Amino acid sequence: MKRVKGLRWYMITLVTIGTILGYLTRNSVAVVATELMKPESGFGLTTQEYSYIVAAYSMCYTIMQPVAGYVLDLLGSRFGYAIFAGLWAICCMGSAGTTGWVGLAASRAAVGATEAAMIPAGLKASSEWFPAKERSVAVGWFNLGSSIGAMLAPPVVAWAIWFHSWEMAFILCGVLSFIWSIAWLIIYRTPREQKYLSAEEKEYILSGQEASHSIENKQKMPILTIIQTRRFWGIALPRFLAEPAWGTFNAWIPIFMMKAYGFDLKAIAIFAWLPMLFADAGCVLGGYMSPFFQKHFKVGLVTSRKLVVTVGGVLMIGPGLIGLFTSPYVAIGLLCIGGFAHQALSGALITLSSDVFGRNEVATANGFTGMSAWLASTIFALIVGALADTIGFSPLFVILSILDLLAVVAVWTILQTPKQSPKTV
């Protein structure tokens, strides 16, 4: 039987495609909302009603994060992820049948509940297929899918609206995700089960993993024990502080451009994807920053992740300066800096879960840290909805910058650096 060279990179590519489609599904509503806010649409959506839709998605995503993580650890990456992806596809298509904001909020809540498995599943697959020294790179690549999906949403959804209707945008996104869920079920296997994996690559993967990620390790930390540990809060609190920025970028950039600068659907399709393009770069370069810091600054694994978080937090000052300028192009440029900064920071925080938790609890731990993150995102979505039309978006971007800087402080002060980190370079 012919073996496939570098099969782990094909596996992470499959994970990345799933993340792309998940975020395309997630961000479709932000572009559709700009159409539903127009009086001629007959939908009559207001800014505050849109914030309720975003909050409904975020709240269900929040609640389901630990549940999804637990189910993934219970069923395994292959079956667990396929089930969740198939369900979010169906729920997304269901959004096309809504006629008011309440119905749309309910359908998006269902999408949020099912998409909660996306990041824990990607992290679990990364921990299964990559040695410790490559894990941040793998997470960077699959996390790239989040910003690619967000980047594709404005032109793809705008095209669907021009070609047919806003309903078609939801149907298209759902169909693509459903096809992927079937492909995942057919293709994905762990390294020990994958018959196309060479013996050399299998040995490279498994020998480079920590003992806690070994298949022989049967120990599973109880949920209550996980959430009582300092290492959990050293990740959960920084994610709580940082995630509102990404939630705002995903859900509010098209609305911000429309309300602050009068952009129409065409202008949104042209410009709204640019911050996500830079977020793509943040995912990839952020993944390579960690090995760079280890090699050139001689720091351990966990410290290298903290340094990446620091770089991202400092760069997140950029969006906080939007209020100092009147040009929409300067605002877009500052949002591009923010997109890069947040995804570099976020990738490092997500990877830390696989660094400090074992293979049998990594998805569960990531689910609970994700719950913390999305709780903050839900709260901030409601704040934006309540204040954006009165005080504008600029003060809200200042708050986001401050929160990210606080996340940097939290990760350094709470998360302890192990005396001996796995050698990765």
C-alpha positions as CSV (number, residue, x, y, z in Angstrom):
1,M,0.0,0.0,0.0
2,K,1.4,3.4,-1.0
3,R,2.1,5.7,2.0
4,V,1.5,9.4,1.8
5,K,4.5,11.6,2.7
6,G,3.8,14.3,5.2
7,L,0.3,13.0,5.9
8,R,-0.1,15.1,9.0
9,W,-0.1,18.3,6.9
10,Y,-3.0,16.8,4.8
11,M,-4.9,16.2,8.0
12,I,-4.4,19.7,9.3
13,T,-5.5,21.0,5.9
14,L,-8.7,19.1,6.2
15,V,-9.2,20.6,9.7
16,T,-8.5,24.1,8.2
17,I,-11.1,23.6,5.5
18,G,-13.7,22.7,8.2
19,T,-12.8,25.9,10.1
20,I,-13.1,28.0,7.0
21,L,-16.6,26.7,6.3
22,G,-17.6,27.1,10.0
23,Y,-16.5,30.7,10.0
24,L,-18.1,31.3,6.6
25,T,-21.3,30.0,8.2
26,R,-20.8,32.1,11.3
27,N,-20.0,35.4,9.5
28,S,-22.6,35.2,6.8
29,V,-25.2,36.8,9.2
30,A,-23.0,40.0,9.5
31,V,-23.2,40.7,5.8
32,V,-26.9,39.6,5.5
33,A,-27.8,42.0,8.4
34,T,-26.7,45.0,6.3
35,E,-29.4,44.1,3.8
36,L,-32.0,43.2,6.5
37,M,-31.5,46.7,8.0
38,K,-32.7,48.4,4.8
39,P,-36.4,49.5,4.9
40,E,-37.1,48.0,1.5
41,S,-36.0,44.5,2.8
42,G,-39.3,44.3,4.8
43,F,-37.3,42.7,7.7
44,G,-36.8,46.0,9.6
45,L,-33.8,44.8,11.5
46,T,-32.4,47.3,14.0
47,T,-28.9,47.5,15.5
48,Q,-30.1,46.4,18.9
49,E,-32.1,43.5,17.4
50,Y,-29.0,42.4,15.5
51,S,-27.0,42.5,18.8
52,Y,-29.6,40.1,20.2
53,I,-29.1,37.7,17.3
54,V,-25.3,37.9,17.8
55,A,-25.7,37.4,21.5
56,A,-28.0,34.4,21.0
57,Y,-25.3,32.7,18.8
58,S,-22.6,33.6,21.3
59,M,-24.5,32.5,24.4
60,C,-25.3,29.0,22.9
61,Y,-21.8,28.7,21.7
62,T,-20.7,29.6,25.2
63,I,-22.9,27.1,26.9
64,M,-22.0,24.3,24.5
65,Q,-18.2,24.8,24.5
66,P,-17.5,22.5,27.5
67,V,-20.3,20.1,26.4
68,A,-18.8,19.8,22.9
69,G,-15.3,19.4,24.3
70,Y,-16.6,16.5,26.5
71,V,-18.4,14.9,23.7
72,L,-15.3,15.1,21.5
73,D,-13.2,13.5,24.2
74,L,-15.9,10.8,24.6
75,L,-16.6,10.0,20.9
76,G,-13.2,10.9,19.4
77,S,-12.3,13.5,16.8
78,R,-13.7,11.6,13.8
79,F,-17.3,10.9,14.8
80,G,-17.7,13.8,17.2
81,Y,-16.6,16.5,14.7
82,A,-18.6,15.0,11.8
83,I,-21.8,15.0,13.9
84,F,-21.4,18.6,15.0
85,A,-20.5,19.9,11.5
86,G,-23.4,18.2,9.9
87,L,-25.8,19.7,12.5
88,W,-24.4,23.3,12.1
89,A,-24.8,22.9,8.3
90,I,-28.5,22.0,8.7
91,C,-29.1,24.8,11.2
92,C,-27.5,27.4,8.9
93,M,-29.8,26.3,6.1
94,G,-32.7,26.7,8.5
95,S,-31.8,30.4,8.9
96,A,-33.1,31.0,5.3
97,G,-36.6,30.2,6.4
98,T,-36.9,32.9,9.1
99,T,-39.1,36.0,8.7
100,G,-38.2,38.1,11.8
101,W,-35.4,38.8,14.1
102,V,-36.7,36.3,16.8
103,G,-36.7,33.5,14.3
104,L,-33.3,34.4,13.0
105,A,-31.9,34.6,16.5
106,A,-33.2,31.1,17.3
107,S,-31.7,29.6,14.2
108,R,-28.3,31.4,14.8
109,A,-28.5,30.1,18.4
110,A,-28.7,26.6,17.0
111,V,-25.7,27.3,14.7
112,G,-23.8,28.6,17.7
113,A,-24.5,25.5,19.8
114,T,-23.3,23.1,17.1
115,E,-20.3,25.2,16.0
116,A,-19.0,25.1,19.6
117,A,-17.1,21.9,18.7
118,M,-15.1,23.5,15.9
119,I,-12.1,24.9,17.9
120,P,-11.9,22.0,20.5
121,A,-12.0,19.5,17.6
122,G,-9.3,21.3,15.7
123,L,-7.1,21.4,18.8
124,K,-7.7,17.8,19.6
125,A,-6.8,16.7,16.0
126,S,-3.7,18.9,16.2
127,S,-2.6,17.2,19.4
128,E,-3.2,13.8,17.8
129,W,-1.3,14.5,14.6
130,F,1.6,16.7,15.6
131,P,4.6,16.5,18.0
132,A,4.9,19.2,20.6
133,K,7.5,21.2,18.6
134,E,5.1,21.6,15.6
135,R,1.9,22.0,17.5
136,S,1.8,25.8,17.6
137,V,2.4,25.8,13.8
138,A,-0.4,23.3,13.3
139,V,-2.8,25.3,15.4
140,G,-1.8,28.4,13.5
141,W,-2.7,26.8,10.3
142,F,-6.1,25.5,11.4
143,N,-6.8,28.7,13.2
144,L,-6.1,30.4,9.8
145,G,-9.4,28.9,8.7
146,S,-11.3,31.2,11.1
147,S,-10.0,34.3,9.4
148,I,-10.2,32.9,5.9
149,G,-13.8,32.0,6.5
150,A,-14.4,35.5,7.9
151,M,-12.5,37.0,4.9
152,L,-14.6,35.0,2.4
153,A,-17.9,35.9,4.0
154,P,-18.3,39.5,2.6
155,P,-17.7,38.7,-1.1
156,V,-19.4,35.2,-1.1
157,V,-22.5,36.4,0.8
158,A,-22.7,39.6,-1.2
159,W,-22.5,37.4,-4.4
160,A,-25.3,35.1,-3.2
161,I,-27.5,38.2,-2.4
162,W,-26.8,39.7,-5.8
163,F,-27.3,36.4,-7.6
164,H,-30.4,35.3,-5.8
165,S,-31.3,36.5,-2.3
166,W,-30.1,36.7,1.3
167,E,-31.8,33.3,1.9
168,M,-29.5,31.8,-0.7
169,A,-26.4,32.9,1.3
170,F,-27.4,30.8,4.3
171,I,-28.3,27.8,2.1
172,L,-25.0,28.0,0.2
173,C,-22.9,28.1,3.4
174,G,-24.9,25.2,4.9
175,V,-24.5,23.0,1.9
176,L,-20.8,23.5,1.8
177,S,-20.4,22.6,5.5
178,F,-22.6,19.5,5.1
179,I,-20.4,18.2,2.2
180,W,-17.3,18.7,4.4
181,S,-18.8,16.8,7.3
182,I,-19.2,13.8,5.1
183,A,-15.6,14.1,3.8
184,W,-14.3,14.4,7.4
185,L,-16.1,11.2,8.4
186,I,-14.6,9.3,5.4
187,I,-11.0,10.6,5.5
188,Y,-10.1,11.4,9.1
189,R,-8.3,8.8,11.3
190,T,-5.8,9.1,14.2
191,P,-2.2,8.3,13.4
192,R,-2.4,4.8,14.8
193,E,-5.5,4.1,12.7
194,Q,-4.4,5.8,9.4
195,K,-3.2,3.1,7.0
196,Y,-1.6,5.6,4.6
197,L,0.7,6.9,7.3
198,S,4.4,5.9,6.9
199,A,6.1,4.2,9.8
200,E,8.7,6.9,9.9
201,E,6.2,9.7,10.2
202,K,4.2,7.8,12.8
203,E,7.3,7.4,14.9
204,Y,8.2,11.1,14.4
205,I,4.7,12.2,15.6
206,L,4.3,9.9,18.5
207,S,7.9,10.1,19.8
208,G,7.6,13.9,19.8
209,Q,4.5,14.1,22.0
210,E,4.5,14.5,25.7
211,A,3.6,11.5,27.9
212,S,0.2,13.0,28.6
213,H,-0.6,12.8,24.9
214,S,0.5,9.1,24.6
215,I,-2.2,6.7,23.6
216,E,-1.1,4.5,26.5
217,N,-2.1,7.4,28.9
218,K,-5.6,6.4,30.1
219,Q,-5.8,9.0,32.9
220,K,-8.6,11.5,32.5
221,M,-8.8,14.5,34.8
222,P,-12.3,15.0,36.3
223,I,-14.0,18.2,35.1
224,L,-14.2,19.7,38.5
225,T,-10.4,19.2,39.0
226,I,-9.7,20.8,35.6
227,I,-11.6,24.0,36.4
228,Q,-9.9,24.3,39.8
229,T,-6.4,24.3,38.5
230,R,-4.3,27.4,38.2
231,R,-3.3,26.4,34.7
232,F,-6.9,26.4,33.6
233,W,-7.5,30.0,34.9
234,G,-4.2,31.1,33.4
235,I,-5.8,30.4,30.0
236,A,-9.5,31.0,30.7
237,L,-9.1,34.5,32.1
238,P,-6.9,35.8,29.3
239,R,-9.3,34.3,26.8
240,F,-12.2,36.0,28.6
241,L,-10.5,39.3,28.3
242,A,-9.3,38.9,24.7
243,E,-12.3,37.2,22.9
244,P,-14.6,40.3,22.7
245,A,-12.2,41.7,20.1
246,W,-12.6,38.7,17.8
247,G,-16.3,38.6,18.4
248,T,-16.6,42.3,17.4
249,F,-14.4,41.8,14.3
250,N,-16.6,38.9,13.1
251,A,-20.0,40.3,13.9
252,W,-19.7,44.0,13.6
253,I,-17.2,45.2,11.0
254,P,-19.8,45.3,8.1
255,I,-22.3,47.2,10.4
256,F,-19.5,49.5,11.6
257,M,-18.5,50.3,8.0
258,M,-22.1,50.9,7.0
259,K,-23.0,53.1,10.0
260,A,-19.8,55.0,10.5
261,Y,-18.9,55.6,6.8
262,G,-22.0,54.9,4.8
263,F,-20.6,51.9,3.0
264,D,-23.1,50.0,0.8
265,L,-23.1,46.2,0.0
266,K,-20.6,46.7,-2.8
267,A,-18.1,48.7,-0.6
268,I,-18.5,46.1,2.2
269,A,-17.8,43.3,-0.2
270,I,-14.6,45.1,-1.4
271,F,-13.2,46.2,2.0
272,A,-14.7,44.2,4.9
273,W,-12.5,41.1,4.1
274,L,-9.2,43.0,4.5
275,P,-8.9,42.8,8.3
276,M,-9.4,39.1,8.0
277,L,-6.7,38.8,5.4
278,F,-4.3,40.2,8.0
279,A,-5.8,37.9,10.6
280,D,-4.8,35.1,8.3
281,A,-1.2,36.3,8.5
282,G,-1.5,36.5,12.3
283,C,-2.6,32.9,12.5
284,V,0.3,31.6,10.4
285,L,3.1,34.0,11.7
286,G,1.8,33.7,15.2
287,G,2.3,29.9,15.0
288,Y,5.9,30.3,13.8
289,M,6.7,33.0,16.5
290,S,6.7,30.5,19.3
291,P,9.5,28.3,17.8
292,F,11.3,31.5,16.9
293,F,11.3,32.7,20.5
294,Q,12.5,29.3,21.7
295,K,15.3,29.2,19.3
296,H,16.6,32.7,19.5
297,F,15.7,33.7,23.1
298,K,16.3,30.2,24.6
299,V,12.9,30.2,26.4
300,G,10.7,27.2,27.2
301,L,7.6,26.2,25.5
302,V,5.0,27.9,27.7
303,T,7.1,31.1,27.9
304,S,7.3,31.3,24.1
305,R,3.5,31.1,23.9
306,K,3.3,34.0,26.5
307,L,5.6,36.1,24.4
308,V,3.3,35.6,21.4
309,V,0.4,36.7,23.5
310,T,2.4,39.8,24.5
311,V,3.1,40.8,20.9
312,G,-0.5,40.4,20.0
313,G,-1.7,42.4,23.0
314,V,0.6,45.3,22.2
315,L,-0.4,45.4,18.6
316,M,-4.1,45.5,19.6
317,I,-3.6,49.1,20.6
318,G,-4.0,49.9,16.9
319,P,-7.9,49.5,16.7
320,G,-8.1,51.6,19.9
321,L,-6.8,54.6,17.9
322,I,-9.6,54.5,15.3
323,G,-11.4,57.5,16.9
324,L,-8.4,59.7,16.2
325,F,-8.9,59.6,12.5
326,T,-11.8,60.4,10.1
327,S,-10.7,58.4,7.1
328,P,-12.4,55.1,6.6
329,Y,-9.2,53.8,4.9
330,V,-7.2,54.5,8.1
331,A,-9.8,52.8,10.1
332,I,-9.6,49.7,7.9
333,G,-5.8,49.8,8.2
334,L,-6.0,49.8,12.0
335,L,-8.5,47.0,11.9
336,C,-6.1,45.1,9.8
337,I,-3.4,45.5,12.5
338,G,-6.0,44.3,15.0
339,G,-6.9,41.3,13.0
340,F,-3.3,40.2,12.8
341,A,-2.7,40.9,16.5
342,H,-5.7,39.1,17.8
343,Q,-5.2,35.9,15.8
344,A,-1.6,35.7,16.8
345,L,-2.6,36.1,20.4
346,S,-5.6,33.8,20.2
347,G,-3.6,31.0,18.5
348,A,-1.1,31.0,21.3
349,L,-3.8,30.9,24.0
350,I,-5.6,28.0,22.3
351,T,-2.3,26.1,21.9
352,L,-1.5,26.5,25.6
353,S,-4.4,24.2,26.4
354,S,-2.7,21.3,24.5
355,D,0.6,22.2,26.2
356,V,-0.6,22.0,29.8
357,F,-3.4,19.4,29.5
358,G,-3.2,15.8,28.4
359,R,-4.8,14.1,25.4
360,N,-7.8,12.8,27.4
361,E,-8.9,16.2,28.7
362,V,-7.5,18.7,26.2
363,A,-10.8,19.1,24.3
364,T,-12.7,19.3,27.6
365,A,-10.3,21.9,29.0
366,N,-10.4,23.9,25.8
367,G,-14.1,23.8,25.8
368,F,-14.3,25.4,29.3
369,T,-11.7,28.0,28.4
370,G,-13.7,28.7,25.2
371,M,-16.8,29.0,27.4
372,S,-15.1,31.7,29.3
373,A,-14.1,33.5,26.1
374,W,-17.5,33.4,24.5
375,L,-19.2,34.5,27.7
376,A,-17.3,37.7,27.4
377,S,-18.0,37.9,23.7
378,T,-21.7,37.6,24.4
379,I,-21.7,40.3,27.0
380,F,-19.8,42.7,24.7
381,A,-22.1,42.0,21.8
382,L,-25.0,43.3,23.9
383,I,-22.9,46.3,25.0
384,V,-22.2,47.2,21.3
385,G,-25.9,46.8,20.4
386,A,-26.9,49.1,23.3
387,L,-24.3,51.8,22.8
388,A,-23.1,51.8,19.1
389,D,-25.9,54.1,17.9
390,T,-25.4,56.6,20.8
391,I,-21.7,56.8,21.5
392,G,-20.4,55.3,18.3
393,F,-17.9,52.5,17.8
394,S,-14.7,54.4,18.6
395,P,-14.9,54.2,22.4
396,L,-15.8,50.5,22.1
397,F,-12.6,49.8,20.2
398,V,-10.6,51.6,23.0
399,I,-12.2,49.2,25.5
400,L,-11.2,46.2,23.3
401,S,-7.6,47.4,23.3
402,I,-7.5,47.7,27.1
403,L,-9.0,44.3,27.6
404,D,-6.3,42.7,25.4
405,L,-3.6,44.4,27.3
406,L,-5.1,43.1,30.5
407,A,-5.1,39.6,29.0
408,V,-1.4,39.9,28.6
409,V,-1.0,40.7,32.2
410,A,-3.2,37.8,33.3
411,V,-1.4,35.2,31.3
412,W,2.0,36.2,32.8
413,T,0.8,36.5,36.4
414,I,-1.6,33.5,36.6
415,L,-0.2,30.8,34.3
416,Q,2.9,29.3,35.9
417,T,5.8,28.3,33.6
418,P,6.8,24.6,34.2
419,K,10.3,24.1,35.5
420,Q,11.0,21.8,32.6
421,S,9.1,22.3,29.3
422,P,9.3,19.8,26.5
423,K,12.3,20.5,24.2
424,T,10.8,21.7,21.0
425,V,13.7,23.2,19.0
